[in-house]
Amino acid sequence: MVVVKIGSSRRGLRSLYSIWREFPYPLRKIGTALFILYTLGMKKLSKVDDNNALTPADELGHLSFWGVPELDIVTY
């Protein structure tokens, strides 16, 4: 799989966006649709959706500012 990294900086992204805005809307619309189709095709080829195994509970992270919440399984 080939990954192309374009515009790694904010300035680069702004310049690419200004160039993109110069294209007529119908061409931008077609270009965007082709990019989406390409992205979905690469997702299907790399079989991202086939990885549906559950993450073990001990590998799950949490974000809690007041400690880990305790749940009563019976009343939950």
C-alpha positions, 0 to 999 in steps of 0.5 A, spaced: 500 500 500 502 506 498 501 512 502 502 519 500 503 524 505 501 531 502 501 538 506 504 536 513 504 543 515 499 548 516 502 552 511 502 547 506 495 545 507 493 552 506 496 553 500 493 546 497 487 548 499 487 555 496 490 551 489 484 546 490 479 552 491 481 555 484 478 549 480 471 549 478 466 546 483 464 540 478 471 538 478 472 539 485 466 535 486 468 529 482 475 529 485 472 529 492 468 523 490 474 519 486 478 520 493 472 518 497 472 512 492 479 511 493 479 511 500 474 506 501 477 501 496 484 501 500 480 500 506 477 494 503 483 491 500 487 492 507 481 488 510 480 493 516 473 491 517 475 484 518 479 486 524 473 485 529 476 482 535 474 484 542 479 488 546 480 484 552 478 488 558 485 489 562 487 492 555 482 498 555 484 504 557 480 510 561 480 517 562 477 519 569 479 525 573 476 523 580 478 515 580 476 509 576 468 509 577 465 503 581 459 499 578 454 495 582 453 489 576 447 487 579 443 494 579 447 496 573 
